Amino acid sequence: MSSATYKPLLLGLVAAFFWGTHSTIVRFLSTDIPGVTSATIRLYIASVTLFIVLRMAGRRPTFDFRTKGLLAVVLALAANFALFHVGLDYASATNAMLLENTAPVFVLLILVLGFREHPSLIETLATLIVVVGAYLTVMGDFELGGDRLVGDSIEILAGATWAAFLVAASKSTSEEQSTLDRINFMLVAFLAAAVLMTPFAAFQLPSEVTGLDILLLVLLGIFPTAIAYVVWYEAAAHVSTVVASLFFALTIIFTFANAAAFLGEQITTGMIAGGILIVAGVVLAKFKPEKA
């Protein structure tokens, strides 16, 4: 593979590393802070982080809400954050992350039905492999039902809204844009989504917040949000929309480790098998490196 192929893969892996921590953190915070509230605060922290990055780079942030694709990105981002955080009140951290990996299927549907695009055979096959892997990881919960089933169902909806974000964000970027342009775009998207969610968060104020909660919220806003999204957005400028969506699937590697180490969640044989298939699907998809 050429350096042009390695770069987006490396960026995708970096984003996955940080994303692989956020379901564990959100799951921990859910005992003290309502999901919508933590999601909103997380977005504000990410906005401040990117604002500081731009100013340190000598760039004055611009807030043009007429930017191509911005409205779709904001709406999808707000819906995804709300669903993902609320779902973690019921679902395990591992399942929450893995069920969002149904997003590539929704990405294919959006591209075919909404944009009349035709993903390659390799991309379609890779997506199917990823989805089978995601199913293997959670089939036990669907047999059990109850709250875990409710949480898993919410996380599948989160996967659909995540797909909408992936498509909208991928369509809004190009290789001609500078990195600072992309950082500015994500800053505006984060801030607008946070403002949109604030009225809902106001009705779900936390009853008790510890020092550890505050520390984790700050880390959540900086690393799995500000840094991870910008790095992924940079990678998305160099690959097709389908491949960009599959990068997220790599988070399972780090989600498994974090959930087992910090939350004591059990890693089953099905989860391991599913994880292998998801990684295989991402690698297969990257054989078509050009951006659609």
C-alpha positions, -999 to +999 in steps of 0.1 A: +000+000+000+012+036-008+017+063+018-015+078+006-032+046+017-013+043+050-021+079+061-059+075+064-055+041+079-032+055+106-055+084+112-085+061+114-067+039+140-058+070+161-095+080+161-105+045+169-081+044+199-098+075+214-133+064+205-126+031+221-125+048+255-156+069+253-183+042+259-165+030+290-163+066+304-199+074+295-211+041+311-192+050+343-207+086+343-242+073+338-245+064+374-242+101+384-250+122+353-280+117+330-270+107+294-283+138+276-266+161+302-232+144+299-235+144+261-242+182+260-214+191+284-190+169+264-198+188+232-192+222+249-158+210+262-149+198+227-159+232+213-137+250+237-108+226+230-110+232+192-114+269+197-081+269+217-064+248+190-074+272+163-063+303+183-029+286+191-025+280+153-031+317+146-065+310+131-096+331+140-126+308+142-154+316+118-190+307+124-208+305+090-239+283+095-245+283+057-215+260+052-222+230+030-235+201+049-233+217+083-270+215+091-272+178+084-240+172+104-254+191+134-288+174+135-272+139+131-246+147+157-271+159+183-294+129+177-265+104+178-250+118+211-284+118+228-292+082+217-258+069+224-256+083+259-292+074+269-287+039+255-257+034+279-281+037+308-292+002+298-266-014+275-231-025+283-202-003+272-190-030+248-224-036+232-231+001+229-199+006+208-204-025+188-240-019+179-230+015+165-211-006+140-245-013+123-239+022+109-221+010+077-253-008+066-273+025+070-245+043+052-249+020+022-287+026+023-283+063+024-258+064-004-279+041-027-313+055-019-304+091-011-275+098-034-280+072-061-244+061-056-232+025-061-206+014-036-181-011-050-184-049-045-155-049-021-171-021+000-204-039+001-188-072+010-167-055+037-198-039+052-216-072+054-186-088+071-186-060+097-224-064+104-221-101+109-193-094+133-214-069+152-243-094+154-220-121+168-210-098+196-245-090+209-267-120+200-266-132+237-283-099+248-311-103+223-318-137+236-319-124+272-342-094+265-351-070+292-332-037+298-302-049+279-325-054+249-339-019+253-304-005+255-292-025+225-322-013+205-315+024+213-279+019+203-290+005+169-309+038+164-277+055+175-260+036+147-285+049+122-279+085+133-242+079+133-245+068+097-263+100+088-234+119+105-208+099+087-223+105+053-230+142+059-195+149+073-178+128+046-197+147+018-188+180+033-150+176+032-124+172+004-087+169+000-086+206-011-095+218+024-068+225+049-067+208+083-076+241+100-106+244+078-118+210+090-111+218+126-132+250+122-160+230+107-161+205+136-159+234+161-190+250+146-208+216+144-200+207+181-211+241+193-243+241+173-252+206+184-245+215+221-268+245+219-295+224+203-293+198+231-290+223+260-328+227+266-332+190+269-302+187+293-316+214+315-345+190+325-320+163+335-296+179+359-273+156+379-281+151+416-245+146+426-213+152+407-179+140+421-144+153+413-138+122+393-169+128+372-157+163+363-122+150+354-137+122+332-161+147+315-131+169+306-111+140+293-142+128+274-146+162+257-110+165+247-098+131+236-128+109+224-146+140+211-124+169+199-093+150+189-110+118+177-136+135+155-110+159+139-086+130+132-114+109+117-126+139+096-091+143+083-090+107+073-125+110+057-111+136+032-089+109+016-112+078+014-147+069+002-177+074+025-180+037+031-144+032+041-146+063+064-176+047+081-158+014+086-129+031+104-152+035+134-155-003+136-118-004+147-129+009+181-139-025+192-102-034+198-099-007+225-135-010+237-130-046+247-099-039+266-113-009+284-146-024+293-129-055+307-102-036+326-123-008+341-159-020+342-154-057+347-175-067+317-171-102+304-156-107+270-172-137+253-161-159+225-187-144+203-174-109+209-139-120+200-150-137+168-172-107+159-143-083+166-120-103+142-146-101+115-151-064+120-113-057+117-112-080+086-140-060+070-122-027+075-089-041+060-108-055+030-126-022+024-093-003+024-083-021-008-103+006-026-086+037-013-099+064-037-126+088-024-160+083-040 
